[in-house]
Amino acid sequence: MIRYSVSQFRALMAAALATLAMSSPVHAQQVLRVSAIPDEAPTELQRKFKPLGNYLEQKLGMKVEFTPVTDYAASVEGLINNKLDMVWFGGFTFVQANVRSGGKIIPLVQREEDEKFKSVFITTDKSITKLGDLKGKNFSFGSESSTSGHLMPRSYLLAAKINPDTDMKRVAFSGAHDATVAAVSGGKVDAGVLNISVWEKLVAAGKVNPQQVRVFYTTPGYYDYNWSVRSDMNPVVRKKLSDAFLALDANNPQDKEILELQRATRFIPTKAENYAAIETAARNAGLLK
């Protein structure tokens, strides 16, 4: 039997604890890798995230990096394959990620507005005043994987007895909400649909004239966006993240800037069950295999 002095034993224990700390998830995670579905231009997504990223760095005590992705699918694959740690998903992309991962994606928080999110149908054509008028027209969704730019609008069209694939002259996918507005205002399509949040932002910024491009139908509310993480994220980091979002207060000037850029009144907890209706809609529309 090997015998150690007290000082030798203490040194060995210290080394073992240091090794354990170095290999632990808390120590290993020096950078939080964040991304978002590309529902707006990459430069706009980075501009919106910068103050939030700085805030999260302070709260987590680690570096936060935002990496734009090329398309919606890349955001899903990035989180599932451990290339990203947290992603801003739409309701449908969360469902896709959760199904693809076998239920290992956790929706962390959502904006209060995302409990009753809406989409708006827009046009410059004076003859279009209701969903039924879209028959025989050229129409644009956003991204094929977008909740508010495709999935939920498609479900409301089908409920109104309009099948986009057979009743419309041509259906296009612009790829992003702001691109849909550009397609409609530029006359490339007769009408289109996008999320109400981006629409209101573009109108407020004077980037679209609501007298020229008008909303002719607003959908009922549904659950949409959330910040999601993998279930294997260190629980300490996950709690710090959740607490940081929930602590944002519009009465604090710094927090107010972050919330305004995120187009949020405040963040609230969310859960996977909130997106069950979106999963059902996706399966009914044949968009989820």
Secondary structure, 3 states (H helix, E strand, C coil): CCCCCHHHHHHHHHHHHHHHHHHCHHHHCCEEEEEECCCCCHHHHHHHHHHHHHHHHHHHCCEEEECCCCCHHHHHHHHHCCCCCEEEECHHHHHHHHHHCCCCEEEEEEEHHHHHECEEEEECCCCCCCHHHHCCCEEEECCCCCHHHHHHHHHHHHHCCCCHHHHCCEEEECCCHHHHHHHHHCCCCCEEEEEHHHHHHHHHCCCCCCCCCEEEEECCCECCCEEEEECCCCHHHHHHHHHHHHHCCCCCHHHHHHHHHCCCCCEEECCHHHHHHHHHHHHHCCCCC
